[in-house]
Amino acid sequence: MIDFFSYGLMVLGVIFWFWGTLPLLGHRSVLFKLHSLSVADTLGSMSIVAGLLLKIPGEWPLLVLAIICLAIWNTVLGYVLAYCSSTGGEDA
């Protein structure tokens, strides 16, 4: 049963990754595309790592650290890229 949930979380993570890339094909603003991509990437990556956490419970300290780092760094990187794209790469 744990394997079912583990693989389910991993598949859900890959679905989030593909779902986040779909807005890149549209004609919306760069900031909207960046936001949808960063949110979907963060959720997808965290879902895959949570699936690995269920699959390999002996490595829980490293996997929990990976989830925390994903939550922090993906969010920070999204804000930095949005700031740089909104200012045109110039120092404000």
TIMI-2910 file (N, C-alpha, C, CB; in pm, 1 decimal, decimal comma, always signed):
<rs>
+----------+----------+----------+----------+----------+----------+----------+----------+----------+----------+----------+----------+------+
!      n_x !      n_y !      n_z !     ca_x !     ca_y !     ca_z !      c_x !      c_y !      c_z !     cb_x !     cb_y !     cb_z ! resn !
+----------+----------+----------+----------+----------+----------+----------+----------+----------+----------+----------+----------+------+
!    +81,8 !   -119,4 !     +0,0 !     +0,0 !     +0,0 !     +0,0 !    +86,1 !   +125,7 !     +0,0 !    -93,0 !     -0,1 !   +119,8 !  Met !
!   +199,0 !   +121,8 !    +72,1 !   +289,4 !   +235,7 !    +75,8 !   +348,6 !   +260,3 !    -63,1 !   +401,3 !   +212,6 !   +179,3 !  Ile !
!   +379,4 !   +151,2 !   -135,2 !   +432,9 !   +167,1 !   -270,5 !   +332,9 !   +237,7 !   -360,9 !   +470,2 !    +31,0 !   -329,8 !  Asp !
!   +205,6 !   +207,7 !   -345,2 !   +101,4 !   +271,4 !   -425,9 !   +100,3 !   +422,4 !   -401,1 !    -37,4 !   +210,4 !   -393,8 !  Phe !
!   +104,0 !   +463,7 !   -275,0 !   +105,8 !   +606,1 !   -242,2 !   +235,7 !   +672,8 !   -289,0 !    +88,2 !   +625,5 !    -91,2 !  Phe !
!   +346,4 !   +600,9 !   -276,1 !   +474,9 !   +655,1 !   -317,7 !   +476,5 !   +683,0 !   -468,1 !   +587,7 !   +558,5 !   -280,5 !  Ser !
!   +436,8 !   +584,1 !   -546,5 !   +433,4 !   +603,4 !   -691,6 !   +326,9 !   +705,0 !   -731,2 !   +407,5 !   +470,1 !   -762,4 !  Tyr !
!   +217,7 !   +709,4 !   -657,3 !   +114,1 !   +808,9 !   -684,0 !   +164,4 !   +951,0 !   -665,0 !     -5,2 !   +784,8 !   -594,4 !  Gly !
!   +240,9 !   +973,4 !   -558,1 !   +298,3 !  +1106,2 !   -534,6 !   +400,9 !  +1142,9 !   -641,5 !   +363,2 !  +1111,8 !   -396,4 !  Leu !
!   +479,3 !  +1045,0 !   -685,5 !   +577,5 !  +1072,4 !   -789,6 !   +510,0 !  +1106,3 !   -922,4 !   +670,4 !   +952,7 !   -807,2 !  Met !
!   +404,8 !  +1033,0 !   -956,7 !   +331,0 !  +1062,7 !  -1079,6 !   +263,6 !  +1198,9 !  -1068,7 !   +226,0 !   +952,9 !  -1108,4 !  Val !
!   +208,7 !  +1230,3 !   -952,3 !   +147,4 !  +1361,0 !   -931,3 !   +250,8 !  +1472,7 !   -948,8 !    +83,8 !  +1368,3 !   -791,2 !  Leu !
!   +372,2 !  +1450,8 !   -902,9 !   +478,3 !  +1549,4 !   -920,1 !   +512,4 !  +1572,2 !  -1066,6 !   +602,0 !  +1505,9 !   -845,2 !  Gly !
!   +518,6 !  +1466,8 !  -1143,6 !   +547,2 !  +1481,2 !  -1286,7 !   +430,9 !  +1551,9 !  -1356,6 !   +573,3 !  +1342,5 !  -1351,8 !  Val !
!   +308,8 !  +1523,6 !  -1314,3 !   +192,1 !  +1592,5 !  -1371,2 !   +199,4 !  +1742,2 !  -1340,5 !    +59,8 !  +1532,2 !  -1315,3 !  Ile !
!   +238,5 !  +1778,3 !  -1218,1 !   +256,4 !  +1919,8 !  -1184,0 !   +361,7 !  +1985,0 !  -1272,4 !   +295,4 !  +1934,7 !  -1036,9 !  Phe !
!   +472,0 !  +1913,7 !  -1298,9 !   +576,7 !  +1969,3 !  -1384,0 !   +522,8 !  +2001,2 !  -1523,1 !   +694,6 !  +1872,1 !  -1394,1 !  Trp !
!   +450,8 !  +1906,0 !  -1582,5 !   +397,0 !  +1929,2 !  -1716,9 !   +287,0 !  +2034,3 !  -1715,3 !   +343,4 !  +1798,9 !  -1775,9 !  Phe !
!   +206,9 !  +2035,0 !  -1610,1 !    +99,1 !  +2133,0 !  -1597,9 !   +156,2 !  +2274,7 !  -1587,3 !    +11,1 !  +2101,4 !  -1475,1 !  Trp !
!   +269,0 !  +2289,5 !  -1523,5 !   +331,5 !  +2420,7 !  -1510,0 !   +394,0 !  +2470,8 !  -1638,4 !   +435,4 !  +2416,3 !  -1403,4 !  Gly !
!   +429,2 !  +2380,9 !  -1729,4 !   +489,1 !  +2425,5 !  -1855,0 !   +385,0 !  +2464,9 !  -1958,8 !   +577,5 !  +2317,1 !  -1911,1 !  Thr !
!   +261,2 !  +2426,1 !  -1941,3 !   +157,6 !  +2461,3 !  -2038,7 !   +137,0 !  +2612,2 !  -2054,6 !    +27,5 !  +2397,6 !  -1998,6 !  Leu !
!   +136,0 !  +2692,6 !  -1947,8 !   +119,1 !  +2837,8 !  -1966,5 !   +233,0 !  +2904,1 !  -2044,2 !   +106,5 !  +2904,4 !  -1832,3 !  Pro !
!   +346,9 !  +2837,1 !  -2058,0 !   +456,8 !  +2895,4 !  -2134,8 !   +420,5 !  +2910,4 !  -2282,2 !   +582,2 !  +2809,7 !  -2120,7 !  Leu !
!   +324,6 !  +2831,2 !  -2328,6 !   +284,1 !  +2835,4 !  -2468,7 !   +183,6 !  +2945,8 !  -2496,9 !   +226,0 !  +2702,7 !  -2509,3 !  Leu !
!   +126,7 !  +3005,2 !  -2395,2 !    +23,3 !  +3106,8 !  -2412,3 !    +79,6 !  +3243,9 !  -2443,3 !    -61,1 !  +3114,8 !  -2289,4 !  Gly !
!     -9,8 !  +3340,6 !  -2452,3 !    +27,8 !  +3478,1 !  -2485,3 !    +11,8 !  +3571,0 !  -2365,3 !    -56,2 !  +3529,1 !  -2602,0 !  His !
!    +32,3 !  +3519,3 !  -2248,2 !    +21,6 !  +3600,0 !  -2127,4 !   +153,4 !  +3669,3 !  -2098,6 !    -20,5 !  +3513,8 !  -2007,9 !  Arg !
!   +156,6 !  +3745,2 !  -1989,7 !   +278,1 !  +3818,5 !  -1954,7 !   +386,5 !  +3723,3 !  -1903,2 !   +247,0 !  +3925,9 !  -1849,0 !  Ser !
!   +507,7 !  +3774,6 !  -1905,0 !   +622,0 !  +3695,4 !  -1858,9 !   +608,1 !  +3664,0 !  -1710,3 !   +754,6 !  +3770,0 !  -1885,8 !  Val !
!   +557,2 !  +3758,5 !  -1632,7 !   +543,8 !  +3736,0 !  -1488,9 !   +439,5 !  +3629,0 !  -1458,5 !   +507,0 !  +3866,1 !  -1418,3 !  Leu !
!   +329,4 !  +3623,8 !  -1534,8 !   +230,4 !  +3518,4 !  -1515,0 !   +290,9 !  +3382,5 !  -1548,0 !   +105,5 !  +3543,9 !  -1601,4 !  Phe !
!   +364,4 !  +3376,2 !  -1657,3 !   +428,7 !  +3250,0 !  -1695,4 !   +528,8 !  +3205,2 !  -1589,9 !   +498,6 !  +3264,4 !  -1830,8 !  Lys !
!   +606,8 !  +3299,9 !  -1539,3 !   +706,1 !  +3268,3 !  -1437,4 !   +639,7 !  +3220,9 !  -1308,9 !   +793,9 !  +3389,9 !  -1409,3 !  Leu !
!   +530,6 !  +3286,0 !  -1270,5 !   +461,0 !  +3247,3 !  -1148,2 !   +404,6 !  +3105,8 !  -1158,9 !   +348,6 !  +3346,4 !  -1117,6 !  His !
!   +336,4 !  +3077,3 !  -1268,1 !   +276,2 !  +2944,0 !  -1282,0 !   +383,3 !  +2836,6 !  -1291,6 !   +185,2 !  +2938,4 !  -1405,5 !  Ser !
!   +492,9 !  +2865,9 !  -1357,6 !   +599,7 !  +2768,2 !  -1368,9 !   +667,3 !  +2743,1 !  -1234,6 !   +702,1 !  +2814,3 !  -1470,8 !  Leu !
!   +691,8 !  +2847,9 !  -1157,1 !   +761,5 !  +2828,9 !  -1029,2 !   +672,9 !  +2758,5 !   -926,6 !   +807,7 !  +2963,9 !   -973,6 !  Ser !
!   +543,5 !  +2789,7 !   -926,4 !   +453,2 !  +2721,5 !   -832,1 !   +441,7 !  +2573,7 !   -866,9 !   +313,1 !  +2787,2 !   -832,9 !  Val !
!   +421,0 !  +2543,7 !   -993,5 !   +406,3 !  +2403,9 !  -1034,3 !   +535,9 !  +2326,6 !  -1015,0 !   +362,0 !  +2395,5 !  -1180,1 !  Ala !
!   +648,9 !  +2389,8 !  -1040,3 !   +777,5 !  +2323,6 !  -1020,7 !   +801,3 !  +2293,4 !   -873,5 !   +891,0 !  +2409,9 !  -1075,7 !  Asp !
!   +768,5 !  +2387,7 !   -787,3 !   +786,7 !  +2365,8 !   -643,8 !   +696,3 !  +2253,6 !   -593,6 !   +758,6 !  +2494,9 !   -566,0 !  Thr !
!   +568,7 !  +2258,2 !   -630,1 !   +476,3 !  +2152,9 !   -585,2 !   +513,5 !  +2017,2 !   -642,9 !   +332,8 !  +2187,8 !   -624,5 !  Leu !
!   +551,9 !  +2014,5 !   -770,3 !   +590,6 !  +1888,6 !   -832,2 !   +714,6 !  +1828,4 !   -769,8 !   +613,0 !  +1908,5 !   -978,6 !  Gly !
!   +815,1 !  +1910,5 !   -748,7 !   +939,4 !  +1861,2 !   -689,1 !   +917,4 !  +1813,5 !   -545,8 !  +1046,5 !  +1970,4 !   -691,8 !  Ser !
!   +838,5 !  +1889,4 !   -469,9 !   +811,0 !  +1848,1 !   -331,9 !   +728,8 !  +1720,1 !   -328,5 !   +737,7 !  +1959,4 !   -256,1 !  Met !
!   +638,8 !  +1702,7 !   -423,3 !   +559,4 !  +1580,3 !   -429,3 !   +647,1 !  +1459,3 !   -462,5 !   +447,5 !  +1594,7 !   -533,4 !  Ser !
!   +740,9 !  +1477,2 !   -553,6 !   +831,2 !  +1367,0 !   -587,8 !   +919,4 !  +1330,3 !   -468,9 !   +918,6 !  +1404,4 !   -708,8 !  Ile !
!   +970,4 !  +1430,0 !   -398,1 !  +1054,2 !  +1401,8 !   -281,5 !   +970,7 !  +1336,9 !   -170,5 !  +1121,0 !  +1531,8 !   -229,9 !  Val !
!   +844,5 !  +1376,9 !   -155,6 !   +757,9 !  +1311,6 !    -56,3 !   +733,2 !  +1166,4 !    -94,5 !   +623,5 !  +1386,5 !    -43,0 !  Ala !
!   +719,7 !  +1139,4 !   -224,0 !   +706,8 !  +1000,3 !   -269,1 !   +831,8 !   +920,1 !   -238,3 !   +678,0 !   +995,2 !   -418,6 !  Gly !
!   +947,0 !   +981,2 !   -256,6 !  +1072,0 !   +914,2 !   -221,2 !  +1082,4 !   +893,1 !    -71,0 !  +1191,6 !   +994,9 !   -270,9 !  Leu !
!  +1027,7 !   +986,0 !     +5,1 !  +1028,6 !   +972,6 !   +151,5 !   +949,7 !   +848,7 !   +194,5 !   +969,3 !  +1099,6 !   +218,2 !  Leu !
!   +838,7 !   +822,7 !   +127,7 !   +762,4 !   +701,9 !   +158,7 !   +834,2 !   +576,0 !   +110,1 !   +623,3 !   +709,9 !    +96,1 !  Leu !
!   +904,8 !   +588,2 !     -0,7 !   +972,5 !   +472,5 !    -59,8 !  +1099,8 !   +436,3 !    +16,0 !  +1005,7 !   +500,1 !   -205,8 !  Lys !
!  +1174,8 !   +537,5 !    +61,0 !  +1302,9 !   +515,7 !   +129,6 !  +1297,0 !   +584,2 !   +265,8 !  +1423,6 !   +570,3 !    +44,5 !  Ile !
!  +1228,0 !   +527,5 !   +363,9 !  +1213,1 !   +596,8 !   +493,3 !  +1343,4 !   +609,4 !   +571,7 !  +1112,0 !   +524,1 !   +578,0 !  Pro !
!  +1445,0 !   +531,4 !   +538,4 !  +1572,2 !   +540,1 !   +610,3 !  +1648,6 !   +667,5 !   +581,9 !  +1657,9 !   +423,0 !   +576,1 !  Gly !
!  +1614,3 !   +734,4 !   +473,4 !  +1683,0 !   +857,7 !   +434,3 !  +1600,9 !   +981,9 !   +467,2 !  +1714,5 !   +855,1 !   +285,7 !  Glu !
!  +1515,0 !   +973,7 !   +568,4 !  +1422,2 !  +1083,6 !   +596,0 !  +1489,5 !  +1215,2 !   +631,9 !  +1331,3 !  +1044,6 !   +706,5 !  Trp !
!  +1604,9 !  +1218,2 !   +702,2 !  +1662,0 !  +1351,3 !   +731,6 !  +1702,7 !  +1427,4 !   +604,5 !  +1784,0 !  +1336,5 !   +823,3 !  Pro !
!  +1763,6 !  +1358,1 !   +510,4 !  +1805,5 !  +1423,8 !   +387,1 !  +1686,2 !  +1463,1 !   +301,4 !  +1898,4 !  +1333,4 !   +308,2 !  Leu !
!  +1584,2 !  +1378,9 !   +297,0 !  +1467,6 !  +1409,3 !   +214,6 !  +1384,3 !  +1523,7 !   +273,5 !  +1381,1 !  +1284,6 !   +198,8 !  Leu !
!  +1374,9 !  +1530,1 !   +404,6 !  +1305,0 !  +1642,8 !   +467,7 !  +1383,7 !  +1772,0 !   +444,1 !  +1285,6 !  +1617,7 !   +620,5 !  Val !
!  +1515,7 !  +1764,7 !   +452,2 !  +1599,1 !  +1880,9 !   +420,9 !  +1580,0 !  +1923,3 !   +275,2 !  +1747,8 !  +1849,7 !   +448,4 !  Leu !
!  +1567,2 !  +1826,1 !   +185,2 !  +1543,4 !  +1858,1 !    +44,1 !  +1409,2 !  +1926,9 !    +25,3 !  +1549,4 !  +1731,5 !    -41,4 !  Ala !
!  +1306,4 !  +1883,4 !    +96,1 !  +1174,9 !  +1948,0 !    +85,6 !  +1181,3 !  +2091,7 !   +137,1 !  +1068,6 !  +1867,8 !   +164,3 !  Ile !
!  +1249,5 !  +2113,3 !   +247,5 !  +1262,1 !  +2248,4 !   +303,2 !  +1340,0 !  +2338,3 !   +207,0 !  +1332,0 !  +2244,2 !   +441,6 !  Ile !
!  +1449,2 !  +2286,9 !   +151,6 !  +1528,7 !  +2365,8 !    +57,2 !  +1450,3 !  +2397,2 !    -69,4 !  +1657,2 !  +2291,8 !    +21,3 !  Cys !
!  +1372,4 !  +2301,8 !   -117,7 !  +1288,3 !  +2327,1 !   -235,5 !  +1187,3 !  +2436,9 !   -207,3 !  +1215,5 !  +2199,1 !   -278,7 !  Leu !
!  +1126,2 !  +2431,0 !    -91,0 !  +1024,5 !  +2531,7 !    -57,1 !  +1085,8 !  +2670,7 !    -47,9 !   +955,7 !  +2496,2 !    +75,5 !  Ala !
!  +1205,8 !  +2680,4 !     +6,5 !  +1268,8 !  +2811,3 !    +24,2 !  +1332,6 !  +2860,5 !   -105,9 !  +1374,5 !  +2804,8 !   +135,1 !  Ile !
!  +1417,8 !  +2778,9 !   -167,2 !  +1496,6 !  +2826,7 !   -280,1 !  +1414,3 !  +2844,7 !   -406,0 !  +1609,1 !  +2732,1 !   -307,4 !  Trp !
!  +1317,7 !  +2759,5 !   -432,5 !  +1233,4 !  +2780,5 !   -550,8 !  +1152,8 !  +2909,2 !   -537,1 !  +1138,8 !  +2660,6 !   -572,0 !  Asn !
!  +1105,4 !  +2938,1 !   -417,7 !  +1029,9 !  +3060,8 !   -395,4 !  +1119,2 !  +3183,3 !   -410,6 !   +965,5 !  +3059,4 !   -256,7 !  Thr !
!  +1236,0 !  +3179,7 !   -349,6 !  +1328,6 !  +3293,1 !   -357,8 !  +1373,8 !  +3315,1 !   -502,2 !  +1451,2 !  +3270,0 !   -266,3 !  Val !
!  +1405,5 !  +3207,8 !   -572,5 !  +1449,8 !  +3221,3 !   -710,0 !  +1338,7 !  +3278,9 !   -798,4 !  +1496,0 !  +3085,9 !   -763,9 !  Leu !
!  +1215,1 !  +3240,0 !   -774,3 !  +1103,1 !  +3296,9 !   -849,2 !  +1090,5 !  +3446,5 !   -826,7 !   +973,6 !  +3228,2 !   -810,5 !  Gly !
!  +1106,2 !  +3490,3 !   -702,4 !  +1099,2 !  +3633,9 !   -672,4 !  +1215,4 !  +3709,7 !   -736,7 !  +1099,6 !  +3656,9 !   -520,2 !  Tyr !
!  +1334,8 !  +3653,3 !   -733,6 !  +1450,7 !  +3719,9 !   -792,9 !  +1433,6 !  +3732,1 !   -944,2 !  +1580,4 !  +3643,0 !   -759,6 !  Val !
!  +1389,9 !  +3625,4 !  -1009,3 !  +1368,6 !  +3631,8 !  -1153,3 !  +1258,1 !  +3730,1 !  -1189,3 !  +1335,1 !  +3494,0 !  -1207,5 !  Leu !
!  +1152,5 !  +3734,0 !  -1110,1 !  +1044,3 !  +3828,9 !  -1136,6 !  +1093,0 !  +3972,6 !  -1118,4 !   +924,2 !  +3801,3 !  -1044,0 !  Ala !
!  +1172,4 !  +3996,9 !  -1017,5 !  +1225,6 !  +4131,5 !   -994,3 !  +1316,1 !  +4172,9 !  -1109,9 !  +1303,1 !  +4137,5 !   -860,5 !  Tyr !
!  +1401,7 !  +4082,1 !  -1153,0 !  +1493,6 !  +4114,9 !  -1262,4 !  +1419,0 !  +4137,3 !  -1393,4 !  +1596,8 !  +4003,7 !  -1280,0 !  Cys !
!  +1315,0 !  +4061,7 !  -1418,3 !  +1241,5 !  +4079,6 !  -1543,3 !  +1153,8 !  +4205,5 !  -1539,3 !  +1154,8 !  +3956,0 !  -1571,5 !  Ser !
!  +1108,4 !  +4245,1 !  -1421,7 !  +1023,7 !  +4364,4 !  -1413,2 !  +1104,4 !  +4493,4 !  -1419,3 !   +942,5 !  +4361,3 !  -1285,4 !  Ser !
!  +1230,6 !  +4489,9 !  -1377,7 !  +1314,6 !  +4608,9 !  -1383,0 !  +1398,8 !  +4612,9 !  -1509,1 !  +1404,1 !  +4615,1 !  -1261,3 !  Thr !
!  +1389,6 !  +4511,5 !  -1591,8 !  +1469,0 !  +4508,1 !  -1713,6 !  +1615,2 !  +4474,4 !  -1690,9 !  +1459,4 !  +4638,6 !  -1782,4 !  Gly !
!  +1646,8 !  +4414,8 !  -1576,3 !  +1783,3 !  +4376,8 !  -1546,2 !  +1868,2 !  +4490,9 !  -1493,4 !  +1846,6 !  +4320,6 !  -1667,3 !  Gly !
!  +1808,5 !  +4608,0 !  -1472,2 !  +1883,8 !  +4723,3 !  -1421,7 !  +1875,9 !  +4725,9 !  -1269,5 !  +1829,5 !  +4856,4 !  -1481,7 !  Glu !
!  +1975,1 !  +4784,7 !  -1209,1 !  +1970,0 !  +4803,8 !  -1064,7 !  +1877,4 !  +4919,2 !  -1034,1 !  +2110,9 !  +4829,3 !  -1006,0 !  Asp !
!  +1785,1 !  +4898,0 !   -940,2 !  +1688,0 !  +5003,2 !   -908,0 !  +1737,4 !  +5091,6 !   -797,0 !  +1554,6 !  +4943,0 !   -869,5 !  Ala !
+----------+----------+----------+----------+----------+----------+----------+----------+----------+----------+----------+----------+------+
</rs>
